[in-house]
Amino acid sequence: AATAVMVTQDLLLNVCMDAKHHKTEPGPEGQLYGQCVLWKDNACCTANTSLEAHQDQSYLYNFNWDHCGAMPEKCKRHFIQDMCLYECSPNLGPWIDQADSSWRKERIRDVPLCQEDCEQWWEDCQDAVTCKVNWHKGWNWTTGTNQCPKGAMCQKFKFVFPTAAALCEQIWSGSYRYTSHHRGSGRCIQMWFDPTQGNPNVIVAQYYT
C-alpha cells in the first residue's frame, strides 16, 4: 500500500496535463518568452506557446481579451501570467481533473491561489470591461473569435466580479480557489515568483499531494 501511495504521489508531482498545447512531459525550455520565463528550467509549454500567450489574439485559443474594448495593460499582464501558469507549470498535478471538452482531456480545478496574487489581479483589472462572468463558455464564436453573446452588457470588472474571490473562482469556471494563504507560505500557488529563488510551487504541490 505504501508503494501505491508513493507511485500516486509521483504521478501528481512534476507533471503536464493532457490538454491542447501541453508537452507530454515537463523539461527545460531555454527560450521561453516574456512573463513565461519563470518556468524555463522546467516547463510544460514550448517556446512557441509562451510567445503566443502574450499575443492579444493568439492562435492558442483564438481568444480576444479586448471583447469589450481594449483591456488595460496592467490588467492584461495578469491574464498573460495566468496563461503562463496554466500552460507552463509542472506543479498543478494535485488539481488536474478530467475535462469534458473536445479540445482537452484534462483541466485544473480549485488550484489554491495565494491571496496577494488574486487581490492584485482584481485590483489591476477592476476598471477593465467584460460582458461575461464565466469565460470558458457561452461566447458567440461565429466570427472565429469570442464575441459577447447577444444581449450581454459590457460592464466594468468590479461590477461583474464584486470581489477578488469572485474573479479568481468564477472567470475560468472554478479553475482557481481564493485562499487566505500568503506567498511563501508553502500552502498556495503563486502566479508570480522570482525564478532566481527557485520555484515556490514545487513544495506547494508536494504539500497537497
CORRA-V772185 format. One record per residue. N is the residue number from 0. RES is the residue in three letters. OMEGA is omega in whole degrees, -180 to 180 (none if undefined). NEAR is the number of other ideal C-beta (glycine too) atoms within 12 Angstrom. Layout:
N;RES;OMEGA;NEAR
N;RES;OMEGA;NEAR
//
This chain:
0;ALA;180;7
1;ALA;179;8
2;THR;179;9
3;ALA;178;10
4;VAL;179;12
5;MET;-179;13
6;VAL;179;13
7;THR;180;16
8;GLN;-180;20
9;ASP;180;16
10;LEU;-178;18
11;LEU;-178;26
12;LEU;178;28
13;ASN;-174;26
14;VAL;176;31
15;CYS;179;37
16;MET;-180;38
17;ASP;-176;23
18;ALA;-166;32
19;LYS;-173;27
20;HIS;-175;30
21;HIS;170;31
22;LYS;179;28
23;THR;178;14
24;GLU;178;16
25;PRO;177;30
26;GLY;-178;22
27;PRO;175;19
28;GLU;-173;30
29;GLY;-171;15
30;GLN;-180;18
31;LEU;-171;32
32;TYR;167;29
33;GLY;-175;25
34;GLN;-180;29
35;CYS;-174;36
36;VAL;179;28
37;LEU;-174;35
38;TRP;-171;46
39;LYS;-180;28
40;ASP;-179;21
41;ASN;-171;29
42;ALA;173;39
43;CYS;-180;39
44;CYS;174;42
45;THR;178;29
46;ALA;-178;25
47;ASN;177;22
48;THR;-179;34
49;SER;178;37
50;LEU;-179;27
51;GLU;180;29
52;ALA;-178;39
53;HIS;-178;29
54;GLN;180;24
55;ASP;177;21
56;GLN;-171;22
57;SER;179;25
58;TYR;-178;17
59;LEU;-179;30
60;TYR;-175;30
61;ASN;-176;21
62;PHE;-177;31
63;ASN;178;29
64;TRP;-171;34
65;ASP;-176;25
66;HIS;176;28
67;CYS;-173;26
68;GLY;-173;18
69;ALA;175;15
70;MET;179;28
71;PRO;-177;22
72;GLU;-177;17
73;LYS;176;19
74;CYS;-175;33
75;LYS;-178;27
76;ARG;178;26
77;HIS;178;37
78;PHE;175;37
79;ILE;-180;37
80;GLN;176;36
81;ASP;179;37
82;MET;178;36
83;CYS;179;38
84;LEU;-177;41
85;TYR;-175;41
86;GLU;-167;43
87;CYS;-171;47
88;SER;174;46
89;PRO;-173;36
90;ASN;-178;42
91;LEU;-176;41
92;GLY;-177;32
93;PRO;-175;31
94;TRP;178;31
95;ILE;-176;33
96;ASP;176;24
97;GLN;177;14
98;ALA;-177;22
99;ASP;-180;13
100;SER;-175;17
101;SER;-171;8
102;TRP;174;18
103;ARG;179;24
104;LYS;-178;17
105;GLU;176;25
106;ARG;173;28
107;ILE;-179;38
108;ARG;176;22
109;ASP;174;24
110;VAL;-177;38
111;PRO;-179;36
112;LEU;176;45
113;CYS;-176;34
114;GLN;-177;30
115;GLU;-178;27
116;ASP;-179;36
117;CYS;-179;40
118;GLU;-178;25
119;GLN;176;26
120;TRP;-180;39
121;TRP;-179;34
122;GLU;-176;23
123;ASP;-177;27
124;CYS;-172;34
125;GLN;180;27
126;ASP;172;22
127;ALA;-172;35
128;VAL;178;27
129;THR;-179;36
130;CYS;-176;29
131;LYS;176;30
132;VAL;-179;24
133;ASN;-177;22
134;TRP;180;30
135;HIS;-174;24
136;LYS;175;16
137;GLY;178;18
138;TRP;169;25
139;ASN;-176;19
140;TRP;-173;17
141;THR;-180;11
142;THR;-177;13
143;GLY;173;14
144;THR;-174;21
145;ASN;172;27
146;GLN;-180;23
147;CYS;177;27
148;PRO;-178;21
149;LYS;177;11
150;GLY;180;10
151;ALA;-176;21
152;MET;176;15
153;CYS;179;21
154;GLN;177;21
155;LYS;179;23
156;PHE;-174;35
157;LYS;176;21
158;PHE;179;19
159;VAL;179;29
160;PHE;-173;33
161;PRO;179;16
162;THR;176;21
163;ALA;180;32
164;ALA;180;23
165;ALA;179;24
166;LEU;-174;39
167;CYS;-174;37
168;GLU;-173;27
169;GLN;-169;27
170;ILE;177;34
171;TRP;175;32
172;SER;173;23
173;GLY;177;24
174;SER;-180;35
175;TYR;174;37
176;ARG;178;29
177;TYR;178;31
178;THR;175;28
179;SER;178;17
180;HIS;-177;24
181;HIS;176;19
182;ARG;179;26
183;GLY;-178;21
184;SER;-176;21
185;GLY;-177;20
186;ARG;-178;24
187;CYS;-180;36
188;ILE;178;45
189;GLN;172;40
190;MET;-176;41
191;TRP;173;33
192;PHE;179;30
193;ASP;-175;13
194;PRO;179;22
195;THR;178;11
196;GLN;-177;14
197;GLY;-178;17
198;ASN;-176;30
199;PRO;-176;31
200;ASN;178;42
201;VAL;-178;28
202;ILE;178;21
203;VAL;178;33
204;ALA;179;35
205;GLN;-180;20
206;TYR;-176;21
207;TYR;176;27
208;THR;none;24
//
